[in-house]
Structures are given as structure tokens and as C-alpha cells.
């Protein structure tokens, strides 16, 4: 059980700490009661946020869910083959490797690549990789 006491209220920082297993996050200006509540929550296996940052964290979470939902809607437009090509592109495979793996010609891979990037509204490989990470199709590290 780890409870963070910090002066930072950056949502990305907070999110990262919770993903690493923090049980609570308090700002340095937290009251004694807030600290006690955070400890009690952690002991009970719950999480606790300083009241002053809770609305912001919830708002960011909802916003992130909307973006992810939007991303999933775009991804749903892809055909099965386009999803295979997308996966392999996100993994860093070359056109030749994709062609050999799927037993299709390189020009077909290129056509799938153009089609899927149009459907996903993506302009370059870096955006494609970021999109794949956001969907959880590939992992970082």
C-alpha cells in the first residue's frame, strides 16, 4: 500500500502512479481528515484522491474513454485482412515481411496499408503506432 503526498496535480503523473500501484494520491495541502481517509481506504483495498483533484481526474478519465471509444469505432471499420496488416505494421514489420507472412503480393499489402490508414484517419506510421498503443494492440516496452 502506497499513498502519495505531492504538490503536483498533473493528471498524467497521477494516472501513472495509480497504474504503478499507488493506493492514494494527496496534495500537500490536504487536511488531516483527508490523510486519515486515504489511509483507511488503502487499508480496505480502495483508492483515495484529494477532493481538490478528484473532479479533474474523473473528467480526464471520461474524456479518455470517449477518445478510446472513438478510436474503437474507427478500428471497427477495418476488414479482417486490414487488421492483420495494421497489427504487423504496428509491430514494425516491413512490407516484404507482411507480404511473406500473409502470402499476398507486396502491392496488395500497400493497398491494404493505404486503405486502413484512410479508414483510421492516420497520415503516417508514427500516428499508426500511437493509435495501436492507445487501442492496446501493441504494448510499449
Residue frames as a rotation matrix with the C-alpha (Angstrom) as fourth column:
UNK 1
0.592 0.806 0.000 0.00
0.806 -0.592 0.000 0.00
0.000 0.000 -1.000 0.00
UNK 2
-0.629 -0.776 -0.039 1.47
0.768 -0.629 0.124 3.34
-0.121 0.048 0.992 -1.12
UNK 3
0.647 0.752 -0.121 -0.09
0.732 -0.658 -0.178 6.74
-0.214 0.026 -0.977 -0.61
UNK 4
-0.302 -0.744 0.595 1.50
0.870 -0.471 -0.147 9.62
0.390 0.473 0.790 -2.47
UNK 5
0.572 0.340 -0.747 1.73
0.593 -0.800 0.091 13.06
-0.566 -0.495 -0.659 -0.90
UNK 6
-0.367 -0.694 0.619 2.71
0.923 -0.193 0.332 15.57
-0.111 0.694 0.712 -3.56
UNK 7
-0.325 0.223 -0.919 2.48
0.028 -0.969 -0.246 19.17
-0.945 -0.106 0.309 -4.67
UNK 8
-0.930 -0.100 -0.354 1.80
-0.344 -0.099 0.934 18.08
-0.128 0.990 0.058 -8.27
UNK 9
-0.107 0.954 0.281 -1.74
-0.222 0.253 -0.942 17.76
-0.969 -0.163 0.184 -9.62
UNK 10
-0.442 -0.145 -0.885 -0.82
-0.891 -0.047 0.452 16.75
-0.108 0.988 -0.108 -13.17
UNK 11
0.526 0.809 0.261 -3.35
-0.762 0.585 -0.277 14.12
-0.377 -0.053 0.925 -14.28
UNK 12
0.595 -0.364 -0.717 -0.83
-0.410 0.630 -0.660 12.16
0.691 0.686 0.226 -16.35
UNK 13
-0.523 -0.818 0.239 1.51
-0.565 0.123 -0.816 11.93
0.639 -0.562 -0.526 -13.38
UNK 14
-0.262 0.538 0.801 -1.35
-0.883 0.202 -0.424 10.80
-0.390 -0.818 0.422 -11.11
UNK 15
0.743 0.584 -0.327 -2.56
-0.669 0.642 -0.375 8.23
-0.009 0.497 0.868 -13.64
UNK 16
0.175 -0.776 -0.605 0.92
-0.410 0.501 -0.762 6.79
0.895 0.382 -0.230 -13.98
UNK 17
-0.675 -0.445 0.588 1.31
-0.694 0.114 -0.711 6.44
0.250 -0.888 -0.386 -10.21
UNK 18
0.162 0.809 0.565 -2.02
-0.830 0.421 -0.365 4.61
-0.534 -0.410 0.740 -9.92
UNK 19
0.771 0.092 -0.630 -1.03
-0.515 0.672 -0.532 2.30
0.375 0.735 0.566 -12.77
UNK 20
-0.248 -0.934 -0.257 2.12
-0.387 0.339 -0.858 1.51
0.888 -0.113 -0.445 -10.79
UNK 21
-0.167 0.275 -0.947 0.01
0.594 0.794 0.125 0.50
0.787 -0.542 -0.296 -7.78
UNK 22
-0.942 -0.139 0.305 -0.44
-0.127 -0.694 -0.709 3.61
0.310 -0.706 0.637 -5.64
UNK 23
-0.452 0.801 -0.393 -3.43
0.883 0.465 -0.067 3.38
0.130 -0.377 -0.917 -3.28
UNK 24
0.596 0.658 -0.460 -3.89
0.725 -0.688 -0.045 7.07
-0.346 -0.307 -0.887 -2.74
UNK 25
-0.366 -0.666 0.650 -2.85
0.816 -0.565 -0.119 10.46
0.447 0.487 0.750 -4.00
UNK 26
0.597 0.507 -0.622 -2.96
0.766 -0.591 0.253 13.53
-0.239 -0.627 -0.741 -1.80
UNK 27
0.348 -0.463 0.815 -1.84
0.283 -0.777 -0.562 17.06
0.894 0.427 -0.139 -2.38
UNK 28
-0.594 -0.723 -0.352 0.42
0.562 -0.060 -0.825 18.61
0.575 -0.688 0.442 0.24
UNK 29
-0.787 0.336 0.516 -2.34
-0.504 -0.834 -0.225 20.98
0.355 -0.437 0.826 1.30
UNK 30
-0.116 0.762 -0.637 -4.60
0.099 0.647 0.756 18.04
0.988 0.024 -0.151 2.27
UNK 31
0.231 0.307 0.923 -6.32
-0.856 -0.386 0.343 18.14
0.462 -0.870 0.174 5.63
UNK 32
-0.694 -0.427 0.580 -5.69
-0.695 0.607 -0.384 15.73
-0.188 -0.670 -0.719 8.46
UNK 33
0.134 0.856 0.499 -9.09
-0.470 0.498 -0.729 14.16
-0.873 -0.137 0.469 7.76
UNK 34
0.713 0.081 -0.696 -8.15
-0.698 0.183 -0.693 13.56
0.071 0.980 0.187 4.11
UNK 35
-0.336 -0.918 -0.211 -4.95
-0.828 0.395 -0.398 11.83
0.448 0.041 -0.893 5.17
UNK 36
-0.586 0.203 0.784 -6.87
-0.523 0.644 -0.558 9.58
-0.619 -0.737 -0.271 7.56
UNK 37
0.540 0.841 -0.035 -9.45
-0.518 0.299 -0.801 8.79
-0.664 0.451 0.597 4.86
UNK 38
0.391 -0.479 -0.786 -6.66
-0.833 0.178 -0.523 7.90
0.391 0.859 -0.330 2.43
UNK 39
-0.698 -0.673 0.244 -5.06
-0.706 0.592 -0.388 5.54
0.116 -0.443 -0.889 4.94
UNK 40
-0.241 0.703 0.669 -8.40
-0.432 0.539 -0.723 3.90
-0.869 -0.463 0.174 5.73
UNK 41
0.690 0.494 -0.529 -9.16
-0.668 0.154 -0.728 3.50
-0.278 0.856 0.436 2.03
UNK 42
-0.036 -0.810 -0.585 -5.76
-0.856 0.327 -0.400 1.93
0.516 0.487 -0.705 1.39
UNK 43
-0.747 -0.209 0.632 -6.18
-0.588 0.651 -0.480 -0.49
-0.310 -0.730 -0.609 4.31
UNK 44
0.096 0.896 0.433 -9.55
-0.283 0.442 -0.851 -1.54
-0.954 -0.041 0.296 2.86
UNK 45
-0.407 -0.354 0.842 -8.03
0.625 0.565 0.539 -2.05
-0.667 0.745 -0.009 -0.60
UNK 46
0.680 0.681 0.272 -9.65
0.693 -0.477 -0.541 1.08
-0.239 0.556 -0.796 -2.04
UNK 47
-0.386 -0.777 0.498 -8.13
0.859 -0.500 -0.114 4.17
0.337 0.384 0.860 -3.62
UNK 48
0.488 0.497 -0.717 -8.31
0.727 -0.687 0.018 7.77
-0.484 -0.530 -0.696 -2.49
UNK 49
-0.235 -0.489 0.840 -7.76
0.804 -0.584 -0.115 11.08
0.547 0.648 0.530 -4.25
UNK 50
-0.835 -0.045 -0.548 -7.55
0.360 -0.798 -0.483 14.55
-0.415 -0.601 0.683 -2.75
UNK 51
0.144 0.989 0.016 -11.00
0.715 -0.093 -0.693 16.13
-0.684 0.111 -0.721 -3.11
UNK 52
0.259 -0.057 -0.964 -9.49
-0.313 -0.949 -0.028 19.09
-0.914 0.309 -0.264 -4.96
UNK 53
-0.617 -0.554 -0.558 -8.17
-0.703 0.070 0.708 16.89
-0.353 0.829 -0.433 -7.80
UNK 54
-0.532 0.458 0.712 -10.91
0.258 0.889 -0.380 14.23
-0.806 -0.019 -0.591 -7.96
UNK 55
0.542 0.814 -0.210 -13.15
0.011 -0.257 -0.966 16.17
-0.840 0.522 -0.148 -10.39
UNK 56
0.243 -0.545 -0.802 -10.22
-0.918 -0.398 -0.008 16.76
-0.315 0.738 -0.597 -12.78
UNK 57
-0.774 -0.567 0.283 -9.13
-0.479 0.816 0.324 13.11
-0.414 0.115 -0.903 -12.70
UNK 58
-0.197 0.798 0.569 -12.71
0.369 0.598 -0.712 11.90
-0.908 0.070 -0.412 -13.32
UNK 59
0.639 0.414 -0.649 -13.14
-0.343 -0.602 -0.721 14.43
-0.689 0.683 -0.243 -16.15
UNK 60
-0.176 -0.808 -0.563 -9.89
-0.956 0.004 0.292 13.28
-0.234 0.589 -0.773 -17.77
UNK 61
-0.753 -0.051 0.656 -10.91
-0.082 0.997 -0.017 9.63
-0.653 -0.066 -0.754 -17.39
UNK 62
0.266 0.942 0.206 -14.27
0.286 0.127 -0.950 10.26
-0.921 0.311 -0.236 -19.08
UNK 63
0.540 -0.150 -0.828 -12.58
-0.703 -0.622 -0.346 12.23
-0.463 0.769 -0.441 -21.85
UNK 64
-0.574 -0.818 -0.042 -10.07
-0.745 0.500 0.441 9.41
-0.340 0.285 -0.896 -22.36
UNK 65
-0.451 0.496 0.742 -12.91
0.247 0.868 -0.430 6.87
-0.858 -0.010 -0.514 -22.58
UNK 66
0.629 0.696 -0.347 -14.60
-0.103 -0.368 -0.924 9.00
-0.771 0.617 -0.160 -25.26
UNK 67
0.136 -0.684 -0.717 -11.39
-0.963 -0.261 0.067 9.12
-0.233 0.681 -0.694 -27.29
UNK 68
-0.788 -0.438 0.433 -10.85
-0.378 0.899 0.220 5.38
-0.486 0.010 -0.874 -26.89
UNK 69
0.004 0.883 0.470 -14.46
0.280 0.450 -0.848 4.72
-0.960 0.135 -0.245 -27.91
UNK 70
0.675 0.183 -0.715 -13.96
-0.520 -0.569 -0.637 6.91
-0.523 0.802 -0.289 -30.97
UNK 71
-0.341 -0.889 -0.305 -10.73
-0.915 0.240 0.324 5.03
-0.215 0.389 -0.896 -31.79
UNK 72
-0.660 0.140 0.738 -12.52
-0.002 0.982 -0.189 1.69
-0.751 -0.126 -0.648 -31.41
UNK 73
0.483 0.874 -0.044 -15.25
0.026 -0.065 -0.998 2.88
-0.875 0.481 -0.054 -33.80
UNK 74
0.386 -0.441 -0.810 -12.60
-0.901 -0.369 -0.229 3.70
-0.198 0.818 -0.540 -36.41
UNK 75
-0.669 -0.705 0.235 -10.87
-0.666 0.710 0.231 0.36
-0.330 -0.002 -0.944 -35.85
UNK 76
-0.179 0.709 0.682 -14.19
0.043 0.699 -0.714 -1.46
-0.983 -0.099 -0.155 -36.32
UNK 77
0.620 0.411 -0.669 -14.27
-0.571 -0.349 -0.743 -0.15
-0.539 0.842 0.018 -39.92
UNK 78
-0.316 -0.860 -0.400 -11.26
-0.932 0.202 0.302 -2.29
-0.179 0.468 -0.865 -40.85
UNK 79
0.635 0.406 -0.657 -11.65
-0.570 0.820 -0.044 -5.61
0.521 0.402 0.753 -42.60
UNK 80
0.940 -0.272 0.207 -10.03
0.048 0.705 0.707 -8.70
-0.338 -0.655 0.676 -41.11
UNK 81
0.444 -0.808 0.387 -7.11
0.868 0.281 -0.409 -8.53
0.222 0.518 0.826 -43.53
UNK 82
0.304 -0.300 0.904 -6.64
0.005 -0.949 -0.317 -4.81
0.953 0.100 -0.287 -42.89
UNK 83
0.855 0.034 0.518 -6.48
-0.509 -0.135 0.850 -5.56
0.099 -0.990 -0.098 -39.16
UNK 84
0.766 -0.625 0.152 -3.77
0.571 0.769 0.287 -8.15
-0.296 -0.133 0.946 -39.78
UNK 85
0.194 -0.692 0.695 -1.75
0.720 -0.381 -0.580 -5.68
0.666 0.613 0.425 -41.85
UNK 86
0.558 0.098 0.824 -2.36
-0.336 -0.881 0.332 -2.97
0.759 -0.462 -0.459 -39.23
UNK 87
0.971 -0.169 0.167 -1.09
-0.086 0.404 0.911 -5.26
-0.222 -0.899 0.378 -36.44
UNK 88
0.491 -0.827 0.274 2.05
0.858 0.514 0.014 -6.17
-0.152 0.228 0.962 -38.34
UNK 89
0.224 -0.377 0.899 2.74
0.396 -0.807 -0.438 -2.56
0.890 0.454 -0.032 -39.33
UNK 90
0.751 0.132 0.647 2.37
-0.465 -0.590 0.660 -1.50
0.469 -0.797 -0.381 -35.69
UNK 91
0.870 -0.465 0.161 4.84
0.209 0.645 0.735 -4.24
-0.446 -0.606 0.659 -34.73
UNK 92
0.293 -0.789 -0.540 7.35
-0.593 -0.593 0.544 -2.69
-0.750 0.161 -0.642 -37.13
UNK 93
-0.001 -0.274 0.962 7.28
0.494 0.836 0.239 -5.32
-0.869 0.476 0.134 -39.86
UNK 94
-0.718 -0.346 -0.605 8.27
-0.339 -0.584 0.737 -4.32
-0.608 0.734 0.302 -43.38
UNK 95
0.209 0.788 -0.579 6.02
-0.927 -0.028 -0.373 -4.57
-0.310 0.615 0.725 -46.42
UNK 96
-0.222 -0.390 -0.894 8.03
-0.691 0.709 -0.138 -7.60
0.688 0.587 -0.427 -47.57
UNK 97
-0.982 -0.157 0.100 7.68
-0.178 0.636 -0.751 -9.34
0.055 -0.756 -0.652 -44.18
UNK 98
-0.301 0.948 0.106 3.92
-0.550 -0.082 -0.831 -8.72
-0.779 -0.308 0.546 -44.16
UNK 99
0.206 0.317 -0.926 3.68
-0.974 0.158 -0.163 -9.97
0.094 0.935 0.342 -47.75
UNK 100
-0.558 -0.526 -0.642 5.61
-0.468 0.838 -0.280 -13.16
0.685 0.145 -0.714 -46.95
UNK 101
-0.938 0.193 0.286 3.70
-0.201 0.368 -0.908 -13.83
-0.281 -0.909 -0.307 -43.71
UNK 102
-0.104 0.994 -0.024 0.25
-0.439 -0.068 -0.896 -13.35
-0.893 -0.082 0.443 -45.23
UNK 103
-0.538 -0.202 0.819 1.19
0.535 0.668 0.517 -14.93
-0.651 0.716 -0.251 -48.58
UNK 104
0.726 0.678 0.112 0.00
0.551 -0.476 -0.686 -11.92
-0.412 0.559 -0.719 -50.56
UNK 105
0.115 -0.727 0.677 1.89
0.885 -0.234 -0.401 -9.74
0.450 0.646 0.617 -53.01
UNK 106
-0.621 -0.507 -0.598 3.59
0.740 -0.630 -0.236 -6.56
-0.257 -0.589 0.766 -51.85
UNK 107
-0.869 0.340 0.359 1.27
-0.064 -0.798 0.599 -4.37
0.490 0.498 0.715 -53.92
UNK 108
0.129 0.939 -0.319 -1.71
0.346 0.259 0.902 -5.86
0.929 -0.227 -0.291 -52.03
UNK 109
-0.043 -0.246 -0.968 -0.03
0.999 -0.039 -0.035 -5.04
-0.029 -0.969 0.247 -48.71
UNK 110
-0.933 -0.355 -0.055 0.49
0.349 -0.932 0.095 -1.48
-0.085 0.069 0.994 -49.95
UNK 111
-0.471 0.844 0.258 -3.18
-0.044 -0.315 0.948 -1.23
0.881 0.435 0.186 -50.96
UNK 112
0.314 0.558 -0.768 -4.29
0.739 0.364 0.566 -2.51
0.595 -0.746 -0.298 -47.54
UNK 113
-0.442 -0.581 -0.684 -1.94
0.876 -0.443 -0.189 -0.02
-0.193 -0.682 0.705 -45.88
UNK 114
-0.947 0.122 0.298 -3.42
0.016 -0.907 0.421 2.91
0.321 0.404 0.857 -47.83
UNK 115
-0.113 0.990 -0.081 -6.99
0.081 0.091 0.993 1.75
0.990 0.106 -0.091 -47.15
UNK 116
0.258 0.228 -0.939 -6.52
0.889 0.324 0.323 1.19
0.377 -0.918 -0.119 -43.44
UNK 117
-0.711 -0.551 -0.437 -4.73
0.673 -0.713 -0.198 4.50
-0.202 -0.435 0.878 -42.93
UNK 118
-0.760 0.532 0.373 -7.59
-0.147 -0.700 0.699 6.27
0.633 0.476 0.610 -44.71
UNK 119
0.173 0.890 -0.421 -10.20
0.300 0.359 0.884 4.47
0.938 -0.279 -0.205 -42.61
UNK 120
0.208 -0.188 -0.960 -8.30
0.975 0.116 0.188 5.23
0.076 -0.975 0.208 -39.39
UNK 121
0.918 0.138 0.373 -7.72
0.189 -0.976 -0.104 8.84
0.350 0.166 -0.922 -40.47
UNK 122
0.559 -0.820 -0.128 -3.98
0.256 0.024 0.966 8.38
-0.789 -0.572 0.224 -39.97
UNK 123
0.913 -0.196 -0.357 -1.34
-0.403 -0.570 -0.716 10.15
-0.063 0.798 -0.599 -42.02
UNK 124
0.112 -0.953 -0.280 1.92
-0.762 0.098 -0.640 8.45
0.638 0.285 -0.715 -41.07
UNK 125
0.020 -0.188 -0.982 3.49
0.205 0.962 -0.180 5.43
0.979 -0.197 0.058 -39.37
UNK 126
-0.915 -0.404 0.022 4.10
0.079 -0.230 -0.970 7.25
0.397 -0.885 0.242 -36.10
UNK 127
-0.409 0.856 0.317 0.40
-0.911 -0.403 -0.086 8.06
0.054 -0.324 0.944 -35.77
UNK 128
0.298 0.492 -0.818 -0.41
-0.487 0.815 0.312 4.45
0.821 0.306 0.483 -36.64
UNK 129
-0.428 -0.546 -0.721 1.84
0.364 0.626 -0.690 3.17
0.827 -0.557 -0.069 -33.86
UNK 130
-0.940 0.131 0.316 0.37
-0.332 -0.570 -0.752 5.66
0.082 -0.811 0.579 -31.36
UNK 131
-0.033 0.990 -0.139 -3.14
-0.942 0.016 0.336 4.56
0.335 0.142 0.931 -32.38
UNK 132
0.168 0.023 -0.986 -2.19
-0.070 0.998 0.011 0.89
0.983 0.067 0.169 -31.88
UNK 133
-0.818 -0.507 -0.274 -0.81
0.266 0.089 -0.960 1.66
0.511 -0.858 0.062 -28.42
UNK 134
-0.705 0.613 0.356 -3.96
-0.709 -0.625 -0.327 3.57
0.022 -0.483 0.875 -27.45
UNK 135
0.293 0.851 -0.437 -6.10
-0.808 0.464 0.363 0.61
0.511 0.246 0.823 -28.51
UNK 136
0.248 -0.280 0.927 -3.85
-0.759 0.539 0.366 -1.81
-0.602 -0.794 -0.079 -26.66
UNK 137
0.971 0.107 -0.215 -2.97
-0.230 0.667 -0.708 -3.70
0.068 0.737 0.672 -29.83
UNK 138
0.213 -0.948 -0.237 0.75
0.460 0.311 -0.832 -3.30
0.862 0.068 0.502 -29.16
UNK 139
0.904 0.043 -0.426 2.48
0.422 -0.261 0.868 -2.53
-0.074 -0.964 -0.254 -25.90
UNK 140
0.561 -0.750 0.350 5.36
-0.469 -0.637 -0.612 -0.23
0.682 0.179 -0.709 -25.12
UNK 141
-0.113 -0.733 0.670 8.41
-0.991 0.034 -0.130 -1.78
0.072 -0.679 -0.731 -23.50
